[in-house]
Amino acid sequence: MHTLPDYPCYLNGAYTPLCDAKISVMDRGFIFGDGIYEVVPVYAGRLFRFEEHMARLDHSLAELRIANPLGRDQWREIATTLVASHARHSSANGQNGLNRNHLVYIQITRGVALRDHAMPQDITPTVFAMATQMNLPSATQRSQGVACVTADDFRWEKAHIKSTSLLGAVFARQIGVDAGAVETVMFRNGYLSEAASSNVWLVQDGTLIGPPKDNLVLEGIRFGLMEDICRAQGIPFQLRRITREEVLHADELLLTSATKEVLAITTLDGQPVANGQPGPVYAQLYAGYTAATLAA
Ligand code: PDD
């Protein structure tokens, strides 16, 4: 069994050591995966794109017909408190906690009720949040890019909800792990959707192209950020359906997520992507990303 750390997490209004936090076995998050989550990156103590993460949390909750149990200020206060406690805990354990980057994980489930698939009315949502260390890509991954594999997108058709029903993503990710790859790039009916826990982009003739923002992909917070960086740097930006053929012949392929930031895919199914090296558009986007995190 993994030993859980004892720094504080937030559960239903109180701060509790993570190793002691408990919920009911009848929580609908446990029984049905009936909940949503967010993962917010924190650079040197500064929450990055927090408002955007909160807006997506609201959208996910609205899809599940759950009212947000807390206001923006309360969420910010909780996130800040958790990060500060985690940093103190890390320092006390000999790590340079104050300069480290963190992730704030937030989860809200519908709450506790006797088992019945239909959405019960008038139950109190379960609210959980914790801070963890953020492990960013290694120097080698940055300079050489990463290997990915492809798979059919067998997940459900509500991928736009950041739901804790993640078995499809777990299977997808494990396909990559079993193949020694960092991510699994998925296609639905021959069109690119996304990876198990990241968005996927291609570069064609200098244009950054992503799939449409529809129900088949999670609109990563980095969707908006890529658009902003492209605008600032004069890189043409497009969202449209992307065929498997286009992906296989891309000039560059990229992943984005809170933890990968923007990362070059240099091998796909064992074949090099273009010349097998991170490309110039990647370099520009990563520079823009780093600048944005420093300015946050
Ligand atoms: N994953 N698509 C999926 C399916 C994801 O799970 C994620 C994020 C993304 C990228 O979203 P963002 O840019 O907001 O991180 C796209 C998070 C990091 C996770 O599940 O841990």
Residues whose N, C-alpha, C, O or C-beta is under 5 A from the ligand:
A	BS01	PDD	V39 E194 A195 A196 S197 S198 N199 L218 E219 G220 I221 R222 T256 S257 A258 T259
